[in-house]
Amino acid sequence: MLSLYYPAGSFLHRMPTGLKLALLAIGSAALFFLPDSYWSILVVAIPLLGYVLARIPLRIMVTDVLRMAFLLVFLLVTQLIFNEPEVATTVVARLTTIILAAQLFTRTTRIKHLVVTVEKLMTPFEPLGVNPSKVALAVALMLSALGQIMGFIGQVRDAQHARGVRLAPWAWVVPVLVLSLKHADDMADALVVRGLD
């Protein structure tokens, strides 16, 4: 499993995983109550400030943001087609903040700590047929996949640029989708081999 964890001694790294997970969930939900406004773009500063407080190098923060650039342009263009500019800005600001916050979470949390925490949270639901281990693994895979998909976007755009291909801004969507599905298929095979299907 790809781990995006960056070791540092910040308070965000030392914060209990359960608390960070709760803040991520509550914060993400709260963003949907954000009023439609151009000012909504300012919420993106929250996870960026988190990167600074977590003492994550600027190059990593810039890389995480740049990996999202093409996705965000695509989202903005599609939103502008169907919504007013203020609404489009707010939607993109929400998604950008959520993705960056999830990236920050994975940068400051070890996968094994996340798995243990989710398992504990799911244990009360075991009598209902919930498998805590599988739920924990699914959550860990989902969060680690964010970085992988962003990496695919950068990889495809670099390949297109190296070949001198000039395509529409959304031309990376199909190649990234193919790479993501292949990655998911490979991951599924690995889980089956380990008896986790």
Backbone hydrogen bonds, N-H to C=O, Kabsch-Sander energy under -0.5 kcal/mol:
donor,donor_aa,acceptor,acceptor_aa,energy
6,Y,107,R,-3.0
14,R,10,S,-1.5
15,M,11,F,-1.3
20,K,16,P,-2.1
21,L,17,T,-2.6
22,A,18,G,-2.2
23,L,19,L,-2.6
24,L,20,K,-2.3
25,A,21,L,-2.3
26,I,22,A,-3.0
27,G,23,L,-2.6
28,S,24,L,-2.1
29,A,25,A,-2.1
30,A,26,I,-2.6
31,L,27,G,-1.4
32,F,29,A,-1.3
33,F,30,A,-1.9
34,L,31,L,-1.4
37,S,86,E,-0.5
40,S,37,S,-1.3
41,I,38,Y,-1.4
42,L,39,W,-2.1
43,V,40,S,-1.8
44,V,41,I,-1.4
45,A,42,L,-1.7
46,I,43,V,-1.7
48,L,44,V,-1.3
49,L,45,A,-2.5
50,G,46,I,-1.8
51,Y,47,P,-1.9
52,V,48,L,-1.5
53,L,49,L,-2.7
54,A,50,G,-2.2
55,R,52,V,-1.4
56,I,51,Y,-2.2
60,I,57,P,-0.6
61,M,57,P,-1.8
62,V,58,L,-3.0
63,T,59,R,-2.1
64,D,60,I,-2.6
65,V,61,M,-2.1
66,L,62,V,-3.0
67,R,63,T,-2.2
68,M,64,D,-0.6
68,M,65,V,-0.9
69,A,65,V,-0.7
69,A,66,L,-0.8
70,F,66,L,-0.5
72,L,68,M,-2.8
73,V,69,A,-2.3
74,F,70,F,-2.3
75,L,71,L,-2.5
76,L,72,L,-2.8
77,V,73,V,-2.7
78,T,74,F,-2.4
79,Q,75,L,-2.6
80,L,76,L,-2.5
81,I,77,V,-1.2
82,F,78,T,-1.3
83,N,79,Q,-2.7
88,A,84,E,-2.7
89,T,85,P,-2.6
90,T,86,E,-2.1
91,V,87,V,-2.5
92,V,88,A,-2.3
93,A,89,T,-2.3
94,R,90,T,-2.5
95,L,91,V,-2.4
96,T,92,V,-2.7
97,T,93,A,-2.3
98,I,94,R,-2.5
99,I,95,L,-2.6
100,L,96,T,-2.5
101,A,97,T,-2.4
102,A,98,I,-2.3
103,Q,99,I,-2.3
104,L,100,L,-2.6
105,F,101,A,-2.3
106,T,102,A,-2.2
107,R,103,Q,-2.0
108,T,104,L,-1.4
109,T,105,F,-0.7
114,L,110,R,-1.9
115,V,111,I,-2.6
116,V,112,K,-2.1
117,T,113,H,-2.3
118,V,114,L,-2.6
119,E,115,V,-2.2
120,K,116,V,-2.0
121,L,117,T,-2.2
122,M,118,V,-2.0
123,T,119,E,-1.3
125,F,122,M,-1.6
126,E,123,T,-2.0
128,L,125,F,-1.3
129,G,126,E,-2.1
130,V,125,F,-1.5
135,V,131,N,-2.1
136,A,132,P,-2.5
137,L,133,S,-2.2
138,A,134,K,-2.2
139,V,135,V,-2.3
140,A,136,A,-2.3
141,L,137,L,-2.6
142,M,138,A,-2.3
143,L,139,V,-2.3
144,S,140,A,-2.3
145,A,141,L,-1.8
146,L,142,M,-0.8
146,L,143,L,-0.7
147,G,143,L,-0.7
148,Q,144,S,-1.2
149,I,145,A,-2.8
150,M,146,L,-2.2
151,G,147,G,-2.0
152,F,148,Q,-1.9
153,I,149,I,-2.1
154,G,150,M,-2.0
155,Q,151,G,-2.5
156,V,152,F,-2.7
157,R,153,I,-2.4
158,D,154,G,-2.4
159,A,155,Q,-2.2
160,Q,156,V,-2.5
161,H,157,R,-2.4
162,A,158,D,-2.6
163,R,159,A,-1.5
164,G,161,H,-1.2
165,V,160,Q,-2.6
167,L,165,V,-0.7
171,A,168,A,-2.4
173,V,170,W,-1.7
176,V,172,W,-2.4
177,L,173,V,-2.4
178,V,174,V,-2.6
179,L,175,P,-2.6
180,S,176,V,-2.6
181,L,177,L,-2.4
182,K,178,V,-2.3
183,H,179,L,-2.5
184,A,180,S,-2.5
185,D,181,L,-2.3
186,D,182,K,-2.7
187,M,183,H,-2.4
188,A,184,A,-2.4
189,D,185,D,-2.3
190,A,186,D,-2.2
191,L,187,M,-2.2
192,V,188,A,-2.3
193,V,189,D,-2.4
194,R,190,A,-1.4
195,G,192,V,-1.8
196,L,191,L,-3.4
